[in-house]
Amino acid sequence: MTLLEKLRQALSKNQKDQISEPVADSKEISAEPQIIRMNKVFSETEKTMRLSKLTQRESDTFYLLLQGYTLKETAKLLGVKYSTANTHMTELYRKLGVNSRAELIINYKGCHKSGP
């Protein structure tokens, strides 16, 4: 089961604060799974506040990433270099309080607009 599937399963069970992850590196695997806490459950007000802090380019990058475009495709659609799109993505992750595309999609999937 992939990490994204585990996240979806946890969210569907209304367990937004816990995800079970087995310990794979240990020679002795305990019977109890390791728990990863997700402290990033944002209210709609907080999401709106965080989104309002994005620049126009960060916002455009955000919506394209949310729609499933790769960073390379996003850069091409925005007419910027890959490194510039990567900078926009890094800043929007920081401003939105996420560390990965999976977190971005899970926390902000309902925040859509028509596009850049």
C-alpha angles and dihedrals in degrees: 000000000000124000091251091053090050090051092050091047092050092048092048090055092051089245095129093155101053139050123179115229122177118229105248104172098058122092089216111051113201122223091241118074121236112254122225112198118216106206092176107093106136128198118231090251092053091047091052091047092050092046091051089060093062120103117236092261092046088050092050090048090048094054093046092050090047089054090056103259116147119241090252091053090045091054091050093048091049092045095237136117119271091247091055092050088048090054090050090049093049092051095046091050088053094046094045094045098239132125103199145024089255091057090045092054095042095048100037106027093118094054103093137154134173094270143269 
